Amino acid sequence: MANPVGEDSWLAYIDEQRRHASDLEARVKVVELFKAALGDEPASLRLWLAYCEYFWSLFTECQSQAPSSSSSPSSPSLSSSSSWTEEERQLGRDLFSFDAALSLWSDGYNATKFRIADSHLFWDRWVAIELEQLARTRTPSGVKRISHLFRDRLQVPHATWDQTSQMFSEFLTTYNNTAYEHEFQEVTRTARDAKAAYELRESHELDLARAQRAADRDAEKTKMRQYLDWEMAQTAHATANTTNTHHHHRQQQQQQQQQQQQHPHDPLSVPLGISLYARALTGIFAFDDEIWNNCARATKHCPWSGPLWSRYILTAEDAGWSFHNVESIKHAATNTKALDENGMTGVLDMYTAWCGFLKRTAMDPNAPEDAADVAEVGLLAALEDVELWGKRLYKDAYQGDPNFRLERILIQYLTEVKGDADAARSHWDRLSHHALLANSYDFWLNYYLWEMVVYASRPKAPSPTPPTPSTGAKPARAPTLATGVLQRALTQKMLDWPERIMEVYLQHCNDYEQPDTLHYALDTVHKTRRTVAKRREREKAAAYTIQTQAQAQPETETGTEQAHDQVVANSTQDAVVPGSPLNSKRKRDETAEDAGEAASKKAKSIEMSVDNATSQDAKSKRDRENTSVMVTNLPADATQTAVRRYFKEYGHINSLILHQEADEKSSAALIEFRSPEDADSALLRDQKYFNQSQLSVKLGTRLTVFVSNYPPTADEAYIRRLFAHCGDIFNVRWPSLKYNAHRRFCYLSFRDPNAAYKATLMDGTVIEGHYKLQSKFSNPSHKKDREGAVAEGREVRVKGVHPATQENDLRSIFGKYGKVVTVRLLTNLSGHCVGTAFVVFETKEQAENALQLDKTKFKSQLLEVELGKETNFRPSATAKGDRDSRDSSLAPSGDGDVAMPDEPGNMRPKDAKSTPAEIQARTMAIMNIPDTINDARIRALAEKFGSIVKLVLRPDHAGAIVEFADVSTVGRAALGLEGFEIAPHHKLQTGSVKELFKRKGEQKADPPKAPKASWMPPPPTVRRPVLGRGGAKRGGLGFVTVAKDKE
């Protein structure tokens, strides 16, 4: 894998490796990782501190005794001394010696001591270890060594100078009290420069600290830039003071002396300036391409920056690097995936520097013989690479570089190196046909100037006395090709600055051309000016119209939004195309057979439980969109258990979806937490490491799209094809049909918010000429109110209806209380009423008035009239006859349920009665159906084998009942459907209806729970006789009294 980039990434990667370092070899590898990290970030205080702490912990752990208490509790080592074998301990004493550990602390201090704001963090820890060792030995050499460390530290500017001075005072009081006064007199004298340097920078440091405490990154960047500019000025002044001025004039020497008197020489400016840049580049400007100047490290931190790659190539060329070394920089740039992160700008900047290097190499008089050929091949290859790169990034919208930088370098090479003006002119001509350049005055001016250069460099006629023509006049030598370029420019109708071209054209003809050409130029310019004037008037009128519309837009915005909302409300009432046969009201027909199903015995109790659950969910609705995170770049072999363990410390995980990427090199996961706060805390793992992989953790907001009103037979493959053009679909989540078999919607989780946004643009798209697709961002808080007669309170339910009652009878009775829209009688297959009917009125008030018919007598039976109640409990879906599956495309309800009513369709004739035995013979059961599969998909599978009379989906038993029109069809369907994989890990099974009802619904696999402590009954009381205890003896039936032995 590639090395991490940046201080944070290195620390995260090393920390992950330390977790698994359980033997000596692994610990040595961690030390090597620290060395590599400091090679990339040599001035990182956090890396140096972590490295020294880890090395010191290895030193203490490999000793024979227990680990020293001096090891920092704030940075615990994951390897304990108990995990060291005796052989590893002996080797570790040689590798991680005491002298090596103290030398490492010294190196870290020297690399970070000029960091004014935070170098004390490293120093305080180091000197604490030194003082602890001195407390054990109390040797004169140790006292001398630490005294020298304090004196050196007090000569360096740092924020905690007073605290360091106090520590030195306590040290001298304890270990060298006799030299106290002398030492402090010397320190006071030598520390003047350090204190003065810090006083100059204190205001900048306070501003930075204030911005950091406020967590204002913009303010912090601004203050740091001002600080850097000020420090650079101090550094430049300090270096100027040390420059040899013997070659300057006396007046300049006097001015410099005056400046030195006003600004005294600061010997600490250079190291402090370098250290400030180190702070910036390991802190807030770690990935800012405007601050970086170290080319190799800069391109690692900011690989997207074309100017940095350009500067890297130029610096390598200036340093005299070989062609192959410079070429390796170019290859490193093209191999990075981030170069086109901000478009083609970075790519063009890098290739411009590379082509410039090739051209200069070919023009070098000391270049090898093949340099010109290599440059030509490289320039042409660069042009081709950039063209392919742009086409890949922008497809047909890419029009090239508006500044044609690479083409100009190639033209210059062909003109100056190859001397082939005709080949260069062909490139100019090819560029002139590009609309982007043909409308640019800058392009035509450059083209014209090139022609003038070629004209000026062309040698005159070699003959000293050219032949005189018969007319006696010599032919004039005029730059006709340059004149033609300007004439072509004026023919461009959309030229951005034609006035400038006309000015140059007239001036050129005045200077170089003949009178007839000048006369033609004057006429051309006159016509062009009139054309341009008319064009300017049209542009002015168009701009005025746009401005007027922009001013009028705020006034009409409110009215437009209201009209749009009304259109949306009207369109969602019927989610089908107006005029289609599907544009009808919802119907609800039931049969006696359905009413007699086993599920109806417990319908009321289950409905109550479902309603209770629904109301409970309304209070604590799962909000997956705001409690989920998308994790990418997981290892390809990562398991759900490992990922759960990795994120468990940030909160309870409700669900986890793990998919391997198509390239099989990594995996991605969508993790749902219990609360948004848990999801926010999981973002701390962003850019951290999971084994060898650096993770990317982003919030799952605006990634999920709610989709409904698609064709009933649509499966996951269909949905993925439908939205394939939007972007990569990570997961498709289907609702459970266990308690409502009439639901038809799904949730699409994309990897990219832009892809999800593109999916929402498909909202309202008509599919297959009938289905008006709904595609919106998932948002549980924006729940649409239910629609329909039941939800609006316009439907009444009538019980106790006489079997001989007809629809017209009920219309005549209920019509007295309002306008009746529909009357539906529940009938059996023979067409007789089963005693229940539904009457829909035009208004809610009319339905409430009809309740007066409750407990009235009709055809010798008492009617029970009540308002219809809406329920989510629909555990089965019934489809009869060979109806078109599109008939179930109606408007979605408030929770996304799309009605798929049990309509009779083209039923068998009522007079074609069948006996129960015949019905049983042509009926079969399909089992092991997931509770996310609807009846339309089952019908599509089953009707391939023959005509279907009736299909009942039973998600509560994970199956469906299918009645065919022909007995022979049952056998073919059983053979064809047995073992068919309708969903991953779900193969269909066939059997009888009895076998279906013996099965239970699909059980979701819950995570294993910890076993609860079972109740253990107390042990039974055992009563045993005790010697010497008197009392009456129990006698009677069943007991034998034993007489005492007489003494």
N, C-alpha and C positions, 0 to 999 in steps of 0.2 A: 504494500500500500504506500501511497505518497505520504511524506511527512506532514504532520499538522502544521498549520499556519497561524501564527499569533500566540501570544502568551497564554491566553485562556485555553486555547485548543491543546497546547502542549501540556498544560497542567492537568486538564481533563483526561487526556490520553495516558499520561504517566500514572495518574491516580488509578485508572482502570487496570493498568498492568501491575501496579503494586498490590491490588486486591488478590491477584492470582500468583504472586511471587512467594512460593512456599519452600523453595530450595535455594542453594547457593548460586546455581547457574541462573535462575530467574532473577535473583537479586542483582547479580552482576549486569544482566541485561537492562535492568531498571537504571543502574548507574550509567550505562552507555547511552540510554535514552536521555538522561539529564545532560550528558555532555553534548549530544546532538542538539538538544533544545537550546542550550546556551551558545552553541555555534550559530544558530539562527537568531537568537535574541540575547546577545552578549551583555546587555545592560538591564536585563529584567530583574528587578529586585525580588519579585515573588518567586521566580524560578531559582535564583541563587539561594534564597532562604529555604525553599523546599528541598533543594539539592543538599545543602549543608545539614539540614535537620535529618534528612534520610541517611546521609553518610554517617552522621554522629550516632544515630540509632543503631546502624549496623555495627559500629565500633563497640558500643556498649553491650549489644546482644551477643557478640561473639566472644566476649570475655567469659572466663570461667564462673565468675560470680553472677548474681542476678543482675538484671538491667539496672543501670544507675538511675537514681531519682532525678538526675539533671535532664533527662530526656523530656522534651516539652509535652505536656498533656494536650496541648492544643493541636498538635500534629501527630497523632498516634500512628505508629508503624503497624501495619497489618500483619507483619511477621513477628512473632514473639520468640524470645530466647528458647522457650521449650521446644520449638520446632526445629532447632538446629541439632544436627547429629554431631558426634564428637569429631568426626573427620572434617565436616564443614566448619566446625568451630576453629580447628587448628588452621585450616586454610584461610578462614576469615580474618584471623589475627594478623596474617601477613598482608592480606589485601586491604583491610580497613584498619590500619594502624593509627595510633594516637597522633603521631607526627603528621600523617597524611590528612587526618581530620582537621587539625589546627591549621595546616597549610591551606586547606580548602576554604576554611573560614576567612583566612587572610586574603585569598584571591577574590572571594566574593565581596569583601569589604572594599578592596581597591577598585573593583569594577563598578561599585554603586555609591562610593562615599560622597561624590559631588551632587547627588540628588538631594537638594536642599530640603524638600518637604517630607520625604519618607525614608531617608537613609538611616535614620535613628532606629527604625524597626529592626534592621539587620545588625546594627552596631550593638544595641542593647542586648540582643540575644547572644551575640558572640562574647561580649565582655562579661556577661553573666556566667557563661561556661568557663572563661578564663579565671574569674574570681573564685568559682567553685573549686577548680583544680588547685588554685593557690592556697585556698583555705585548708586543703588536705596536706600540702607539702610544706608551705611557708619557707621556700628557698629564696635566698637573695637574688638569684638570677630571675626567678619568677616575678619578684617585686620590681626589678629593673625593667623586665620585659613589659609588664602591664603599665608601668609609669611611662614608658616610651609610647605605648599605644594611646594613652590618654593625651599626652602632649601632641601627638600627631592629629588626633581627632579634634582637639580644640583649635587647631590651625585651619580647619576646614569649615566653611560656612554651613550651618544646618539649623533647622527650626528649633531644636531643643538644646541649644548651646548652654543655657543656664543650668538645665538638668544635668548635662554632662559635666559641667564644672562642679556641681554639687557632689556628683558621684566621685570625682577625682579628689575632692576635699575629704570625703569620708574615707576613701582608700588611703590617702596619705596619713590621716589621723590614726588609722588602724595599723598600717604596715611601715610607715616611714615618717613618723611625726617630727623627727629632728630636721628633716629637709623641707618642712611644710612651707616656710616663708620663702625660701629660695626658689622652690619649684613654682609657686604661684606668681612670684615676681617675673620669672622667666616666661610663664604662660601668658601673663597679662601683656608683656611686651610683644610676643610673637603672634598673639591672636588678634592684634588690632586690624590687620587687613581682612581677616575672616569676618569680624563683627561689622566692619564698614561695608563689606560686600553684601552681607545679609541685610543691613539696613537699607541699602539701595533697592533691594528686591522684595522687601517685606510687604510693600503695598500690593505688588502683583500677586504675591503668595496669599495674602488675605483675600483679595478679590477672587482668586481661584477657589480657595477653601469655602468662601461664601456661596459661590455658584454650585459647588459640589454638595454642600449641605442642603441646598434648595432643590437638588436633583434636576437642575435646569441645564440640559446638555447644550442647548444653543448658546446660552450665556457662557458656559464653561469653554466652549470652542472659541467664542469671541475673545474672552479674556486670555486664553492660551495663545491665540494668534498675536494679540497685542504684546504679550509677554515675549514671545519668540522674536517679533520684530525688534523690540527694545533690546533684547539680548544680542541679536545679530549686530545691531548698531554698536553695542559695547565691544563685541568681539572684533568687529572691523576696526574700531578705534584702537584697541589694544594691539592688534597686529600691525597697524600703521605706525605706532610708536616704536616698534621694534625693527622697523625697516631701515636699512642703511640709506642714509640721505646724503652721502658725499657727492653724488652726481646732481643733486638739486641746486637750483640757484639760491643765492643768499637771501632773496626776498621770500622764497618758499620756506627756507629754513626758519626765518623769523616768524612766519605765520604758524608753522608747526610748533615752535616753542611757545607761542602764545596759546595755542590750543592745549598744549600739555599743561600749562599753568592753570587753565580753566578746567580741564578734565584730567586730573592726575591719573597716572598709569595704574591700571588694575591688573595685577599678575594672575588673578583668578578668573578673569573674564572668559578666557578660552575654554578651560575645563568645565566651568559652570554652564557656558553656552552649549557645549557638547552634551553635558548631562541633562540639560533642560530638554533638548531634542530627544534624548533617550527616554525621558519621562513621557513626553508627548507621544512618541511612537510605540510605547508599550501601554499607553493609556487611551485617552480619548481620541487620538489621531492614529490609532493602530491600523486602521484601514482607510485612511484618507490619502488619495493619490496626489493632492496638492501640497502636502507637507513632506512626503518621502523624497529623499535625494540619494540614498544609497541604492544603487540600481538593482543589484542582485536581490537584496532583501525586499526592495520596493515591489518588484514584480511578483514576489511570492505573496506579499500581503495584499496587493491590488492587481491581480492578474487581468482584470477587465480594463485596465487603463492603457489605452494605446499610446498616449504621450510618454508614459514611463518605459514601455518597451522601446519606443523610438529613442528615448534618451539612453537607454541601455545599449542599443546598437551603436549609437553615435559615440558613446563613451568608449566602447570596446574598439571601435575603429580609431579613435583618437589615441588610445593606449597602444596601438600597434598590434592588436590581436590578429591571429592568422585568419584566413578566409573560413576555414572549417569551424573555428571557435565562434566567429560571428554568425555563421550559418546555424550553429547549434542554438544560438539565442533565438533566431527566427523560428526554428522548429519547435522550441519550447513554447513560444508564443502561439503558434498555430495549433499546438496540441492541447492547450488549455481550453476548457469548455466555457470559460467566462469572458473570452475576448469580445464576443458579440453580445454581451449582456446588455449594453446600452445601444444596441444597433450596430451599424456598419462603421461608425465613427472611429472606434478603437481599432478595427481591422484595417481601415485605410491609413490611419496614422502609423501603425506598425509597418505596413507594406511600403509606405512612402519612405520611411527610414531605410528599409532593406533595399529598395530600388535605388535610392540615392547612394547607398554604399556600393552597389554593383556598378553604377555609372562612374563614380569617382575612382573605383578600382581599375576600370577599363581605361580611364583617361590618365592614369598615373604613368609617367614616362618610364618608371622602373618596374612596371607590372610585367608578369610573365607573358609569353607569347599568346597563350590561350585565354588570357583575361578577357579580351573583347568577345570571344565566342561564348565564354561562360556568362558574361554579362548579358548578351543578347538572349541566350536561352533563359536565363533567370528572369529577365524583364518580361518576356512573353509569357512565361509560366506564371509570374505574379499577376499579370492582367487576367489570365484565364482563371486562376484561383479566386481572385476577388469577384469575378463575374459569377462563378459557380456558388461562392459563398452568399452573395446577395440574392441569387435566385432561390437558394435553399432557405434563406431567412424570410424573404418577402415575396417569393413566387414571382408572378408576372408584374407585380407592382414595382419591382426594382428597376430603376432607370439609370443607375450608374452614379459616379461621383460628380456632384455639381461643379467641383473645382478641377476635375480631370487631372489630378496630380500625377498619377502613374503614367498616363498617356503623355504628359508633358516631359517627364523624365525619359521615356522611350524616344520621343521625337528629338529631344536634345542629344541623346546618344546616337541616333541615326544621322543627325546633322553634323555633329562635331567629331564623333569617333569614326563612324563608317563613311561619312561624306556622301551619303545617299539621300539627297534632298527629295527625290521623287518618291521614295518609300515613306519618308516622313510626311510628305504632302498627302499621300494616300490615307495616312492616319488622320490628318486634319479633316480631310473630306469625309471620312467615315464618321467622325465625331459630329460633323455639321448636320448629319441626318438625324441625330438624336433630338427629340423635341425639347428635352431638358436643357441642352446646350444651345440649340438653335435659337432659342428665345432669350439668350443671355448676351447682353452687349459685351460683357467681360470676355466671353469666349471669342467673339469676333475681333475684338481689339488685340487679343493675344495672337490670334491667327494672322492678323494684318501685320503686327510687329515682327512675327517670325518671317513672313514673306519679305519684309523690308530688310531684315538681317541677311537673309539669303541673297537678296538683290545686291546689297552693299558688298557682300563677300565674293560675289561672282567676278572673276577677272575680266578685264577689258579684252577687246579683240587683239590677238597676238601680232597682227600686221601693223607696222608703224604707219603705212600709207594705204589705208583701205580704199578700194575702188570707188570712184565718184559716180553716182547714178547719172543717167542721161538727162535728168531734170536739172542737175547741178546742185541739188540739196542733199546733204548727208542725213541718213536716218537717225531719228532721235532715240536715245536709250532711255526708255521709260519703264517703271515698275508696273507693268500691266497686270501681273498676277495679284499684286497687292491691291490694285484698284478693283479688280474683280471680286476680291474678298469683301470689300466694303459695299459694292453694289449688291452682292448676294445678301449681305446683312440687312440692307434696307428693304429687301423683298419679304422679310419675315413679318407677318401681320401682327404677331403678339410679342414683338421685341420689347424688353422691359425698359430700355432707355434709348429710344430711337434718336432723341435730340443729340445725344453725345456722338452717335455714329454719324449723323448728318454733319456735325461740326468737323469731325475728323476727316470725313469724305471731301468736303469742300477745301479744307486746308491742304489735304494731300494733292488734290487735282491742281490747286494753285501752285504748288511747289514743284510737281514732277510731270504733270500731263500736258498734252497739247491743247490748243484752244477748242477744237471740236469736242474733245473729251470733257473739258471744263464746261462747255456749253451744255452738253448732255447731263452733266452732274447737277448744274443749276436747275434744269428742268425737272430732274428726278427728285431733287430735294424739295422743290416747290410743290409737286404733287404729293410727296410723302407727308409734308407738313399739313396739308389739307386733310389727308386721310387720318393722320395722328390727332388732329384737332377734333374731328368727328368722333374718333374712338375715345378721347378724353371726356367728351360730353356724355357719351353713353355710360362710361364708367362712373362719372359724377352722378348721373341720374340713378344708376343702380345703387350707388352708395347711399344716396339720399333716401331711396325707398327702403333699404335695409335699416337705416337709422330710424325712419318713421315707424316701421313695424316693431323695432325693438322698444321704442317709447310707448307704443300702444299695447304691447304684450302684457305688462303688469296690470293694466286696467281690465283686460279680458281673461286674465289667468284664472280668477276665481270662478267665473262663469264656465270656462272651459273644463275645469276640474269637476264641477258639479255635473255638467253634461256627460263627461267621461264616466263618472261614477254611475250615472243613471244607465248608460249603455252597458256597462259591466254588469250591473244588477239585472238588467233585462236579459242579457245574454246567458247568465248563469242559471236562469230559471229553467231553461231547456237547453241542455248542452249538445244539441244536435242542430244540423243545418236546417233553417226554415224551409218549408216546402217538401222536406223528405218525409217518407211514411213513418219515420220514427218520432216526429214532432207531435207527441200526444201526451195526455195526462197519464199519471201513474195509475195503474190498476192493481187490484189485489184480489185474486181468485183463489179459493181454497176448495178442497174436496173433502169428502167424508173420510176417505182413506188417510189423508194427511192428518186430519183431526184425530184419527184413531191410532196414530203411531204411538209407540211406547214413550217417546219423549214428551208427549203432551200430558202425560200423567203427572209429571213433575214440573210442568212449564211455569206455573205460577210461582212456585218456590224458587226456581232457578232465576226467573225474571226478577224477583225481589233481590236475590243475591247479586245479580248482574247490575241492577240499578244502584244498589248500595255501593258496589265496587266502582261504578261509574262516578257517583257523587264523591266518593273518596278520592278517586283519581283526579277529579276536577280541582280538588284542593292541592294535591301534590302531583301535578302533571309532570311526566318525564320530559325533560327539555334536552334531547340528545344534541341539538344543534349548538347549544351553549355550554354543554358539559363534556364535549368530546375534543380529542386532540388527534391530529394526524401525525404519525411517526413514520418517517422514511429512512432508507439506508440502513435498515436492520440487517444482520447477517442472514444469508440465504437459508441457513439451517436453524434459525431461531425458532423456538417453540413457544406456544402460548404460556406454558408454565414459566419459562424463563423471562418472558416479557412481563408477565404479571408480577413476578418477584422483583423485577427491576423498577417497576413503577408503584409498587404497593405502598411505599412510604409516603406517597403524596395524597392518598385517599382511597376510599373504597371503589373498586372497579366493578361497574354494573355489567359491562359486556366488552368483549375484545374480538375484533375481526382481523385475522392475520392472513395476508396473501403474499405469495412469492412473486417477484417481478418476472416479466416475460423473458429477460435475459438470464434468469436463474442465478444472478450474482448478488442479489440483495432481496429483502422483503420489506413490506410496509404493513402498518397496523393502524386501525381506527379504534381508539380506546375511549369508552364512555365512562366517566366518573359519576359519582353521586351528586356533586354540586359544582357550580361554575368556579367556586373558589379552589376546589381540588384540581380542576382542569388548568386553572391559572398557575397553580404551584407546580404542575407537571412541566411547565415551560422551562423550569430551571434545568431540565435535562437537554435543552436545545444545545447543539454543538458539543455535547458530552459524548463519551465513548461507550459502546457496548461491545466488549471484547476488542476487536480490531477496527470496528466500524464507527465512524463519527455520525451521530444521529442528527436528524433535523426534526424538531418538534414544533408544530404549528397548531393554533386553535382551529377547531373544526367548524367555526362560524362561516356561514354563507357557502357551505360545501354541499348541502343536502337540498334536493329539489323534490317537492311533492307533485306526483304525476297521477292523473286520473282520466277517466273517460277514453281509454284506449280500447281497442277491440277485445271482446271477452276472451278470445282464444289466445291472446298474446302471452308468451312466456318470456323468460329472462333473455333468451337469445334475440327475440323480437324487439324487446325494449332496448337492448344494447345496440342493435342495428339502427333503430330509430334515432338514437341520440349519439351515434358514433362520431358524427361530424363536429359535435360540440367539444369533445375532449375525452380524456381517459376516465372511464367509469370505474371507480374502485369497488363499489358494492351496490347490489340491488336488494332492498329489504321489502318483503311482502308482508301484508297483515295476516293475522290468523283469522280463519273463517269458523273457528270452533263455536263461537257464540253468535256469529252473524255471518251466514253463508252468502249474503248478498253484497258483500263489500268488494269493491274493485278499484284499488289504487295501490301505489307502491312509492317507495322513497329511493331516489338515486343519490348516492354519495360520490361526488367527483373528487379528484385529487387537487384541482385548482379552482379557486373562486371564479376565475374568468370563464372556465368551462361551464360551471354551474350557471353563470349569468347567461351564457349563450343558450343553455337549455331552457331558461325562462322565456327567451324570445320566441320559443315554439308555442307558447300559450295561444290558444285559439286556432292552431293549425288544424285543418280538416284532413282526416286520415281516411283513406279508402272511400272518400266521397260521402261518409255518413257520420264519422265521429269527430266532434270538436274537442280537440285535446286540451286538457288543463295542465299547465306546467308552471308552478310557482315555487318561490323559496319556501322551504318548510319553516313554519312559525306557529307553534302550538297556541300562542296567545291570540293569533288572528284566526279564530275559529268562526266559520260562517254559520249563521243561523239556519236551522232546518227549514225545508220548504215542503209544500204539499198539503193536502186536505187535512190529514191527521195533525200535522204540526200547527196548522192554522186554526184548528178547532172547528172545521166545517164538516166533519164526518161523524155520523152517529152509528152505533152498533145496535142491531135489533136481534133479540133472542126470542125463542118461542114461536117462530114463524110456522104456520101450518104447512105441511108437506105439499099441498096442492096449490100453494100461493105462486102467482106469477109476478114478474117485475112490474107490469102495469098496475097490478093491485096495490103494490106498495107506493107507486108513484101517485096514484089517486089519493091515497090516505095522507102521505107526508107532503103532498103538494099544497095542502091547505095552509102550511106554515112557512112556505117559501119556495123559491125556485129550486127544483131538484136537478142536479147536474147528472149524476149517475146513480144507478141502483144495481147492486151486485148480490146475487143469491149464491150461497155456497151449496153446490150440488155434488152428487156422487157420479160415478161413471154412467149410471142409467138415466141421469138427468133429473133426479128427484131432489127437492130441497132437503137439506139436513137440519133446518131449523134456525139458521143464522143468516143475516143479511147485513149489508153495509150501504148506507144512504149518504150521499155527498150533496151538500147544499152549496149555494153560491156564496153565502156569507156566514160568518160565525154566529151572528145574532139569529139567523134563521135556524141554524142547527140547535141552538139553545132553546128556542121556542118549541121545537119538535119534541123536546123532552117531556112535554105535557102528555104525550101518548104513552108514557110509562105506566104499566099496570092496567092498561085498557084491554078490552076483550076484542079479539079479531078472529073470526072463523072458529069459534069455540075454544080459543087458546088465549092466555094472557101474554101480552107482549112485554118484554123487558127492553127499555130503550135507555141507552147511555152514550155519552160522548166517547168517540174513539180515542184510545190511548196509544201513544207511540212507545215502542220498546225496541231496544237493540237486540233483544234475544230472538234470533232466527236461526236455530241450530241446523236447519236443513234447507236445501234449495231444490225445488221440483220443476222439471221441464217436461212438457208433454208434446207429443207430435213432432213432426219434422219442421219445426219453425226455424226461421233464420236466426242464427245466433246474434245478429246485429240488433234484434228487437229489444235487447236488454240495455241499450245505450241511452240512459236517461241522466237527468241532472244529479250531481252528487249532493248528498246531504251535508249537514253541518260538520260532521267529523270525518268527512271524506268518503263515506259509504256511497257507492253508486248503485242505485236500485237495479236489481235484476229480477223482475217480478215473475211469479209463477203463472204465466199466461197459458191458456189452453191451446193456442195455436191451431194447427190443422189436426184436430182430434179425429179419432176413428168415429164413424157414425154411431149415434146413440143406439140404433137398433141392432148393431152388430155386437151382441152381448157375448161375453166369454165366461166360462166357468172358472172358479178359483183354481182348479187343477190345470186348466190350459194356461192361465196367467202364470202359475208357478213354473210350468214347464219351459216357458220362454223368458224367464227371469233369472238373472245371475247377479252375483255380487262381485265387486272389484274392491280389493282390500290393499292396505298399506299405502294409502294416498295421504300425502302431507296435508296439513290443515291450511296450507297457503294455496292450494290448487282449487279453482272454482269449477262449477258444473259445466261451463262452456268448453273448457279444455278436455274434460272427461268425455263430453258429447263428441267433440272433434275426433277423439281417439276411437270411440266405440262405434260411431256411425260409419266408419270405414268398412265394417263387416256386415252392415245391413241396416234397415230402417228401424228407428227407435220409436216406441210408443210412449214410454215414460222413463225419466231418469231422476232419481232422488239422490242428492249428495248428502252424505251423513258425516261431517267432520268430527262429530262427537264419537263416532266409531271408526274413524280413519278409513272410510270407504264410501262406496256408492252402490245404489241398486239400479240396475238397468233392465228394463222390460223391452224386448225386441218384438217386432211384428211377426217373426217366423221362428219356430222352434229350432230349425237347423242353424240359424244364425248364432245361437248360444254356443254351440260347440266350436264354431270357427273363431268367435270372439274370445272364448276361454283359452284356446291354443295360441292366438295371436297376442293376447295381452299378458299372458303369464310370463313373468320375468322381465317385462318391459321397464326400463329405467326412466321413470317420468321426471325424476329430480335426482340430484346427486345423493347416492346412498339410499335411494328409495326405489325398489323394484316392486312392480305390481304383482299381486296375487289374486287368483280368481277362486270362487267357491259359491256356496249357497248363501241365502239370506240369513239362515240361522247361524252359520259360521261368522257372518259379519257382526251380528248383534252380540256375539260372545266376546268380541274384541272391545277394547277401550280406545279412546282417542289417543292421538299422538302425545307422548309424554316428553316434555322438554327436559333435557339433561341439566340438572342443577349442579353447581359445584359442590364437591363433597364437604359436608359440614362436620364439625368436631362432634364426636359422640357425647351425648348428654349423660350425666351421671345418673344411673338408674337407682331407684329406691331399694335399699336393702333392709328387709324386715329384721327386727331385733331377734336375737336368739331366744328360743323358748326357755321359760323358767324351769329349772330342774330342782325339785325339792328332795333333799336327802335327809334321812334321820340323823339326829345329833345325839351322841352318847351322853348319858347322864341327865337327859331332859325328862322330867316327870310329866304328869298330866293323865287325864282319863284316857283309857284305851277305847278305841272305836270298836264296837262289836255289832252283832246283828247278822242278818242274812248275808252270806258270802264272805264273812270274816271269821277267822279262827283265833280264839284267844289262847295264848301260850302262857302257861303258868310259870312263875318264877321258880328257880331252883332254890331250895332251902339250903341255908348254910348249915 
